[in-house]
Amino acid sequence: MRLKCNPYPVQGDLSKVINYNDTRNVFLSKKEGGKMEASIDMNNNTIYNVKDPEQVDQATNKKYVDNQLVKNWIKRRTLI
């Protein structure tokens, strides 16, 4: 994402002015990797495009859980 430079001088409270590099560090650092430093409040919004987990401590999606339940159910039915 490229932000356009504002050619006009900043007016008002200059304590809240933040330059491009700081903005990039704040908003894009987690997209580029690294560890989260605080919790994320999703405010009842949905998370999309979660891939199937590859390790036990990864998030999963509903499709993966449903498929695992069906596999386990079929497995248990064939053992009876």
N, CA, C and O atoms as a GROMACS GRO file, in nm:
protein
  320
    1MET      N    1   0.084  -0.116   0.000
    1MET     CA    2   0.000   0.000   0.000
    1MET      C    3   0.090   0.124   0.000
    1MET      O    4   0.182   0.135   0.081
    2ARG      N    5   0.062   0.212  -0.088
    2ARG     CA    6   0.139   0.338  -0.096
    2ARG      C    7   0.049   0.452  -0.054
    2ARG      O    8  -0.061   0.468  -0.106
    3LEU      N    9   0.096   0.531   0.041
    3LEU     CA   10   0.021   0.648   0.085
    3LEU      C   11   0.072   0.771   0.011
    3LEU      O   12   0.193   0.789  -0.006
    4LYS      N   13  -0.020   0.854  -0.033
    4LYS     CA   14   0.020   0.977  -0.100
    4LYS      C   15   0.067   1.078   0.002
    4LYS      O   16   0.010   1.091   0.110
    5CYS      N   17   0.170   1.149  -0.033
    5CYS     CA   18   0.219   1.257   0.053
    5CYS      C   19   0.122   1.374   0.040
    5CYS      O   20   0.077   1.407  -0.069
    6ASN      N   21   0.091   1.436   0.152
    6ASN     CA   22   0.004   1.552   0.150
    6ASN      C   23   0.092   1.676   0.132
    6ASN      O   24   0.172   1.708   0.221
    7PRO      N   25   0.079   1.747   0.020
    7PRO     CA   26   0.164   1.862  -0.006
    7PRO      C   27   0.129   1.983   0.081
    7PRO      O   28   0.204   2.081   0.084
    8TYR      N   29   0.016   1.978   0.150
    8TYR     CA   30  -0.027   2.092   0.230
    8TYR      C   31   0.027   2.079   0.372
    8TYR      O   32   0.038   1.968   0.424
    9PRO      N   33   0.060   2.190   0.434
    9PRO     CA   34   0.115   2.183   0.571
    9PRO      C   35   0.009   2.134   0.670
    9PRO      O   36  -0.110   2.161   0.656
   10VAL      N   37   0.057   2.062   0.771
   10VAL     CA   38  -0.032   2.013   0.875
   10VAL      C   39  -0.067   2.128   0.968
   10VAL      O   40   0.018   2.208   1.005
   11GLN      N   41  -0.193   2.135   1.004
   11GLN     CA   42  -0.237   2.242   1.094
   11GLN      C   43  -0.302   2.179   1.216
   11GLN      O   44  -0.352   2.067   1.209
   12GLY      N   45  -0.301   2.249   1.326
   12GLY     CA   46  -0.369   2.200   1.446
   12GLY      C   47  -0.273   2.130   1.540
   12GLY      O   48  -0.158   2.171   1.554
   13ASP      N   49  -0.320   2.026   1.605
   13ASP     CA   50  -0.245   1.953   1.708
   13ASP      C   51  -0.137   1.867   1.643
   13ASP      O   52  -0.167   1.761   1.588
   14LEU      N   53  -0.012   1.912   1.648
   14LEU     CA   54   0.099   1.840   1.584
   14LEU      C   55   0.145   1.719   1.664
   14LEU      O   56   0.228   1.642   1.616
   15SER      N   57   0.094   1.701   1.786
   15SER     CA   58   0.136   1.586   1.865
   15SER      C   59   0.081   1.456   1.808
   15SER      O   60   0.129   1.348   1.845
   16LYS      N   61  -0.017   1.464   1.719
   16LYS     CA   62  -0.077   1.344   1.660
   16LYS      C   63  -0.029   1.318   1.518
   16LYS      O   64  -0.080   1.228   1.451
   17VAL      N   65   0.069   1.393   1.472
   17VAL     CA   66   0.122   1.375   1.337
   17VAL      C   67   0.214   1.253   1.338
   17VAL      O   68   0.294   1.236   1.430
   18ILE      N   69   0.202   1.171   1.236
   18ILE     CA   70   0.284   1.050   1.226
   18ILE      C   71   0.333   1.039   1.082
   18ILE      O   72   0.255   1.057   0.988
   19ASN      N   73   0.460   1.009   1.063
   19ASN     CA   74   0.514   1.005   0.928
   19ASN      C   75   0.488   0.870   0.859
   19ASN      O   76   0.437   0.777   0.921
   20TYR      N   77   0.522   0.862   0.732
   20TYR     CA   78   0.494   0.742   0.653
   20TYR      C   79   0.560   0.618   0.712
   20TYR      O   80   0.494   0.514   0.723
   21ASN      N   81   0.686   0.625   0.750
   21ASN     CA   82   0.755   0.507   0.804
   21ASN      C   83   0.691   0.459   0.933
   21ASN      O   84   0.677   0.338   0.954
   22ASP      N   85   0.652   0.551   1.020
   22ASP     CA   86   0.585   0.511   1.144
   22ASP      C   87   0.450   0.447   1.112
   22ASP      O   88   0.413   0.347   1.173
   23THR      N   89   0.377   0.505   1.018
   23THR     CA   90   0.248   0.449   0.979
   23THR      C   91   0.267   0.307   0.927
   23THR      O   92   0.192   0.216   0.964
   24ARG      N   93   0.366   0.288   0.843
   24ARG     CA   94   0.394   0.156   0.787
   24ARG      C   95   0.428   0.058   0.898
   24ARG      O   96   0.380  -0.056   0.896
   25ASN      N   97   0.510   0.098   0.994
   25ASN     CA   98   0.546   0.010   1.104
   25ASN      C   99   0.427  -0.027   1.190
   25ASN      O  100   0.415  -0.142   1.233
   26VAL      N  101   0.338   0.068   1.214
   26VAL     CA  102   0.222   0.042   1.298
   26VAL      C  103   0.121  -0.047   1.228
   26VAL      O  104   0.074  -0.144   1.287
   27PHE      N  105   0.086  -0.017   1.104
   27PHE     CA  106  -0.024  -0.085   1.038
   27PHE      C  107   0.017  -0.206   0.955
   27PHE      O  108  -0.065  -0.296   0.935
   28LEU      N  109   0.139  -0.212   0.908
   28LEU     CA  110   0.177  -0.324   0.821
   28LEU      C  111   0.270  -0.424   0.886
   28LEU      O  112   0.294  -0.530   0.829
   29SER      N  113   0.323  -0.395   1.001
   29SER     CA  114   0.423  -0.484   1.060
   29SER      C  115   0.366  -0.622   1.084
   29SER      O  116   0.437  -0.721   1.063
   30LYS      N  117   0.244  -0.634   1.128
   30LYS     CA  118   0.186  -0.766   1.154
   30LYS      C  119   0.153  -0.840   1.025
   30LYS      O  120   0.152  -0.963   1.023
   31LYS      N  121   0.128  -0.767   0.919
   31LYS     CA  122   0.103  -0.831   0.790
   31LYS      C  123   0.232  -0.892   0.736
   31LYS      O  124   0.231  -0.993   0.666
   32GLU      N  125   0.342  -0.830   0.770
   32GLU     CA  126   0.472  -0.876   0.720
   32GLU      C  127   0.534  -0.982   0.811
   32GLU      O  128   0.642  -1.032   0.780
   33GLY      N  129   0.470  -1.016   0.920
   33GLY     CA  130   0.523  -1.118   1.010
   33GLY      C  131   0.550  -1.060   1.148
   33GLY      O  132   0.535  -0.940   1.170
   34GLY      N  133   0.588  -1.147   1.238
   34GLY     CA  134   0.616  -1.104   1.374
   34GLY      C  135   0.509  -1.153   1.469
   34GLY      O  136   0.417  -1.224   1.428
   35LYS      N  137   0.520  -1.116   1.594
   35LYS     CA  138   0.427  -1.162   1.696
   35LYS      C  139   0.328  -1.052   1.732
   35LYS      O  140   0.362  -0.934   1.730
   36MET      N  141   0.208  -1.092   1.763
   36MET     CA  142   0.107  -0.997   1.810
   36MET      C  143   0.148  -0.951   1.949
   36MET      O  144   0.198  -1.030   2.029
   37GLU      N  145   0.127  -0.826   1.977
   37GLU     CA  146   0.164  -0.770   2.106
   37GLU      C  147   0.044  -0.747   2.196
   37GLU      O  148   0.061  -0.712   2.313
   38ALA      N  149  -0.076  -0.765   2.143
   38ALA     CA  150  -0.198  -0.746   2.223
   38ALA      C  151  -0.311  -0.828   2.160
   38ALA      O  152  -0.297  -0.879   2.049
   39SER      N  153  -0.421  -0.838   2.232
   39SER     CA  154  -0.538  -0.911   2.181
   39SER      C  155  -0.605  -0.833   2.069
   39SER      O  156  -0.589  -0.711   2.059
   40ILE      N  157  -0.678  -0.903   1.986
   40ILE     CA  158  -0.755  -0.840   1.878
   40ILE      C  159  -0.902  -0.851   1.913
   40ILE      O  160  -0.953  -0.961   1.936
   41ASP      N  161  -0.972  -0.739   1.916
   41ASP     CA  162  -1.115  -0.738   1.939
   41ASP      C  163  -1.182  -0.734   1.803
   41ASP      O  164  -1.176  -0.633   1.734
   42MET      N  165  -1.247  -0.843   1.764
   42MET     CA  166  -1.311  -0.852   1.633
   42MET      C  167  -1.446  -0.782   1.630
   42MET      O  168  -1.506  -0.770   1.523
   43ASN      N  169  -1.497  -0.737   1.747
   43ASN     CA  170  -1.621  -0.661   1.754
   43ASN      C  171  -1.735  -0.731   1.679
   43ASN      O  172  -1.809  -0.668   1.603
   44ASN      N  173  -1.748  -0.863   1.700
   44ASN     CA  174  -1.850  -0.947   1.637
   44ASN      C  175  -1.837  -0.958   1.485
   44ASN      O  176  -1.933  -0.994   1.418
   45ASN      N  177  -1.720  -0.927   1.430
   45ASN     CA  178  -1.697  -0.945   1.287
   45ASN      C  179  -1.644  -1.085   1.261
   45ASN      O  180  -1.593  -1.150   1.353
   46THR      N  181  -1.654  -1.132   1.140
   46THR     CA  182  -1.615  -1.267   1.102
   46THR      C  183  -1.474  -1.268   1.042
   46THR      O  184  -1.434  -1.174   0.973
   47ILE      N  185  -1.402  -1.375   1.070
   47ILE     CA  186  -1.271  -1.396   1.008
   47ILE      C  187  -1.291  -1.493   0.893
   47ILE      O  188  -1.350  -1.600   0.911
   48TYR      N  189  -1.244  -1.458   0.774
   48TYR     CA  190  -1.260  -1.541   0.655
   48TYR      C  191  -1.126  -1.598   0.610
   48TYR      O  192  -1.019  -1.551   0.650
   49ASN      N  193  -1.133  -1.701   0.526
   49ASN     CA  194  -1.017  -1.761   0.459
   49ASN      C  195  -0.913  -1.817   0.556
   49ASN      O  196  -0.794  -1.795   0.538
   50VAL      N  197  -0.958  -1.890   0.659
   50VAL     CA  198  -0.866  -1.959   0.749
   50VAL      C  199  -0.839  -2.096   0.688
   50VAL      O  200  -0.931  -2.175   0.667
   51LYS      N  201  -0.713  -2.124   0.660
   51LYS     CA  202  -0.680  -2.251   0.596
   51LYS      C  203  -0.683  -2.366   0.696
   51LYS      O  204  -0.686  -2.343   0.817
   52ASP      N  205  -0.682  -2.488   0.646
   52ASP     CA  206  -0.679  -2.605   0.733
   52ASP      C  207  -0.552  -2.604   0.815
   52ASP      O  208  -0.445  -2.569   0.764
   53PRO      N  209  -0.560  -2.644   0.942
   53PRO     CA  210  -0.441  -2.641   1.027
   53PRO      C  211  -0.340  -2.748   0.986
   53PRO      O  212  -0.378  -2.855   0.938
   54GLU      N  213  -0.213  -2.718   1.006
   54GLU     CA  214  -0.107  -2.813   0.980
   54GLU      C  215  -0.044  -2.860   1.110
   54GLU      O  216   0.024  -2.963   1.113
   55GLN      N  217  -0.066  -2.786   1.218
   55GLN     CA  218  -0.014  -2.822   1.350
   55GLN      C  219  -0.126  -2.808   1.451
   55GLN      O  220  -0.225  -2.740   1.426
   56VAL      N  221  -0.109  -2.873   1.566
   56VAL     CA  222  -0.218  -2.879   1.664
   56VAL      C  223  -0.252  -2.745   1.728
   56VAL      O  224  -0.363  -2.728   1.777
   57ASP      N  225  -0.162  -2.649   1.728
   57ASP     CA  226  -0.188  -2.521   1.794
   57ASP      C  227  -0.231  -2.411   1.697
   57ASP      O  228  -0.228  -2.293   1.732
   58GLN      N  229  -0.271  -2.448   1.576
   58GLN     CA  230  -0.315  -2.350   1.478
   58GLN      C  231  -0.467  -2.338   1.477
   58GLN      O  232  -0.539  -2.431   1.513
   59ALA      N  233  -0.514  -2.221   1.435
   59ALA     CA  234  -0.658  -2.199   1.421
   59ALA      C  235  -0.711  -2.289   1.309
   59ALA      O  236  -0.636  -2.333   1.222
   60THR      N  237  -0.839  -2.314   1.313
   60THR     CA  238  -0.901  -2.398   1.210
   60THR      C  239  -1.028  -2.332   1.159
   60THR      O  240  -1.068  -2.226   1.207
   61ASN      N  241  -1.089  -2.396   1.062
   61ASN     CA  242  -1.212  -2.343   1.005
   61ASN      C  243  -1.324  -2.445   1.023
   61ASN      O  244  -1.298  -2.561   1.056
   62LYS      N  245  -1.447  -2.404   1.004
   62LYS     CA  246  -1.563  -2.490   1.026
   62LYS      C  247  -1.562  -2.611   0.934
   62LYS      O  248  -1.596  -2.721   0.976
   63LYS      N  249  -1.524  -2.593   0.809
   63LYS     CA  250  -1.522  -2.703   0.713
   63LYS      C  251  -1.428  -2.815   0.761
   63LYS      O  252  -1.463  -2.933   0.753
   64TYR      N  253  -1.312  -2.778   0.810
   64TYR     CA  254  -1.216  -2.877   0.857
   64TYR      C  255  -1.272  -2.953   0.977
   64TYR      O  256  -1.263  -3.076   0.983
   65VAL      N  257  -1.330  -2.882   1.072
   65VAL     CA  258  -1.388  -2.947   1.190
   65VAL      C  259  -1.502  -3.039   1.150
   65VAL      O  260  -1.509  -3.153   1.198
   66ASP      N  261  -1.590  -2.992   1.064
   66ASP     CA  262  -1.702  -3.076   1.018
   66ASP      C  263  -1.651  -3.203   0.950
   66ASP      O  264  -1.703  -3.312   0.975
   67ASN      N  265  -1.549  -3.190   0.865
   67ASN     CA  266  -1.494  -3.307   0.796
   67ASN      C  267  -1.432  -3.406   0.896
   67ASN      O  268  -1.445  -3.527   0.879
   68GLN      N  269  -1.364  -3.354   0.998
   68GLN     CA  270  -1.305  -3.442   1.099
   68GLN      C  271  -1.413  -3.515   1.178
   68GLN      O  272  -1.398  -3.633   1.209
   69LEU      N  273  -1.522  -3.446   1.210
   69LEU     CA  274  -1.632  -3.511   1.280
   69LEU      C  275  -1.694  -3.622   1.198
   69LEU      O  276  -1.723  -3.730   1.250
   70VAL      N  277  -1.714  -3.598   1.069
   70VAL     CA  278  -1.770  -3.700   0.980
   70VAL      C  279  -1.676  -3.819   0.970
   70VAL      O  280  -1.720  -3.933   0.978
   71LYS      N  281  -1.546  -3.794   0.953
   71LYS     CA  282  -1.449  -3.904   0.946
   71LYS      C  283  -1.451  -3.988   1.072
   71LYS      O  284  -1.451  -4.111   1.066
   72ASN      N  285  -1.454  -3.922   1.189
   72ASN     CA  286  -1.457  -3.994   1.315
   72ASN      C  287  -1.588  -4.071   1.332
   72ASN      O  288  -1.588  -4.182   1.384
   73TRP      N  289  -1.698  -4.012   1.289
   73TRP     CA  290  -1.828  -4.079   1.298
   73TRP      C  291  -1.829  -4.204   1.211
   73TRP      O  292  -1.873  -4.310   1.255
   74ILE      N  293  -1.781  -4.192   1.087
   74ILE     CA  294  -1.775  -4.308   0.996
   74ILE      C  295  -1.683  -4.416   1.053
   74ILE      O  296  -1.716  -4.535   1.049
   75LYS      N  297  -1.571  -4.374   1.106
   75LYS     CA  298  -1.475  -4.467   1.164
   75LYS      C  299  -1.539  -4.545   1.281
   75LYS      O  300  -1.522  -4.667   1.291
   76ARG      N  301  -1.611  -4.475   1.368
   76ARG     CA  302  -1.675  -4.541   1.481
   76ARG      C  303  -1.789  -4.632   1.436
   76ARG      O  304  -1.813  -4.736   1.497
   77ARG      N  305  -1.860  -4.593   1.332
   77ARG     CA  306  -1.974  -4.676   1.282
   77ARG      C  307  -1.921  -4.805   1.222
   77ARG      O  308  -1.987  -4.909   1.234
   78THR      N  309  -1.805  -4.803   1.158
   78THR     CA  310  -1.752  -4.926   1.097
   78THR      C  311  -1.694  -5.020   1.203
   78THR      O  312  -1.681  -5.140   1.178
   79LEU      N  313  -1.660  -4.967   1.319
   79LEU     CA  314  -1.607  -5.052   1.427
   79LEU      C  315  -1.716  -5.123   1.505
   79LEU      O  316  -1.688  -5.220   1.575
   80ILE      N  317  -1.840  -5.075   1.493
   80ILE     CA  318  -1.952  -5.134   1.570
   80ILE      C  319  -2.002  -5.257   1.502
   80ILE      O  320  -2.096  -5.321   1.551
   0.00000   0.00000   0.00000
